[in-house]
Amino acid sequence: MRIEDILKINANISLPKSVIVNVLYTNGLINAELNKALKPSDVSLQQFNVLRILRGQNGVAASLSDVQERMITKMSNTTRLVDKLIKKGLVEKQINKKNKRKIDISITAEGLSFLSDIDILIENKEVEMVSALSDKEATELIRLLSKLRLIAD
């Protein structure tokens, strides 16, 4: 279905505007579906992203700026996300031994266990959402989105 029909836009919109509106609208749908899948686990998509980043550190603590840099959605409230994960026992923070002004963040054993439980849930949701595309189409979509990111950088 055309984005103009979905959003009930009566006027003709330019091709560039249609591309951007389609990407933004689809991004919103994907985020909503992933957040809905995570809701029973009581974590947001952003919190899940922080946990995956910390797991990827393989036991090495990360600074807050390292986490922010690697976030899928860049935001200024990473501190708040980390604090919520600390309250849930999934993450811990310590003062950096070399630089007392920095905080080291690491995932706990409970956080690793939690992630292994919800990884399958998210993987299944991702497969479901992309199932309408063939492997060739999915690869082409990745290539095209990569081209758009080059323009945005």
N, C-alpha and C positions, 0 to 999 in steps of 0.2 A: 504494500500500500504506500502511496506517495505521502511524504511528510506534510504536504499542504493539506491533504485530506484528513490526516490524523489530527492536525492542529486547527483544522477548519479555517485555513487561510484562503481567502477569496482572490486576492491579488496574485499576479505572477511574481515570483521572487527570482532573483538572479541565480545563476548556477553556483557561484561562490557562496552565496548566502544559504542556498539549499544544502550544500555540502556541510557547512558549519552547523546549521540547525539539525541536520540528520545525525552528525557525530555527537553533538551535545544531547540530543534527545535519547539516542541509543545509549550513551554513557549513563544517563539518568536511569534508564531501564535496567541496565546491567548492575549498577550500584544498588538499586532497590532490590533486585532479585538476590544478590549476594548478601545484603544486609538481612533480608528476610530469612535466608538459610542460616545465618549466624545468630539470629535473635534468640532461639532457644538456648544457645550456649552463653548468652549474656555478654557478648563482645560485639563491638562494631567492626566494620570492614577496616577502618583505620587502625584499631587496636590489633586486629588480626595481622595486618601488614607489619606493625611494629614487632610483634612476636616472631613473624617469619624472618624479618631482618636480623633480629637477635639470635635466632637459631642458626642462621647462616654465618654467624661469627664463629661458630664451632668452639664455644667455650671462652672466647676472647671478648672481654667487655668492649662496649662501644660508647662513644661520647654522644651526647644529645645531638650535636651537629652532624655526626656520622649518620645517626638514625634519620634526621630530617632530610639529609641529602639523598638518602636512598628510598624515601617514601614515594609511593606511586602518586599520591595526591599531596602536593607540597602545601604545608599549612604551618601556621605559627603556633598552634596549640599542642605541639608534640609533648611538651612538659606535662600538660594535663592528661594526655593519653597515657603517658608512662605512669603518672601518679595513680590513675585508675587501675592500671595493671598491677601496680605494687599492692594496692588495697586487696586485690583478688589473689595475691600470692604468686602471680605468674612471672613477675619481674622483680629484680632488686637493684638498688643503686648504692654506690659507695663513692666516697671522695677519692679522686685520682691521687695516687701516691706521689707522682712526679709534679703535678700541678694542682694545688689545693683548690683552685678556682673552678676546676672541671669536675664533672660527675661522670662516673663510669656506670653504665647500665648493662645488666646481663639478664638472661632468661634463667628462671629457676628450673629445677627438676620437675616441679609441678607444671610449669609453663610448657616444658617439652612434652610431657605426657598429655596435657590438654591439647596441644597442637596436633599430636599424632592422632588423637581422637577426632578432631574436626577436619583434618586434611582430606580425608576420604569424602566427607560431606561436601566440602567446597569443590573438590575435583569432580564429583558427580554432577554438581550444579553447573560447573564450567562446561563439561561435556554436553550436558542437556542443552545449554544455551547456544552452543556452537553446532549442534547436531544438524541444523538446517543447511549447513555449508559442507561441501565436499572438502577433502584434504587440499585439493588444488585451489579451491575458492578461499579457504582459510589462509593458505600460504600467500595468495594474492592480496587478501585483505591486510595481512601483516605488512606486506611490502608497501602497499599504498599508504597505510597509516604511518609507516616509517618515513615515507616521503613528506607527509604533512608535518611530522615532527621536525624535519630538517628546516622547513620554512619557518616554523615557530621558534626555533632556537636563536 
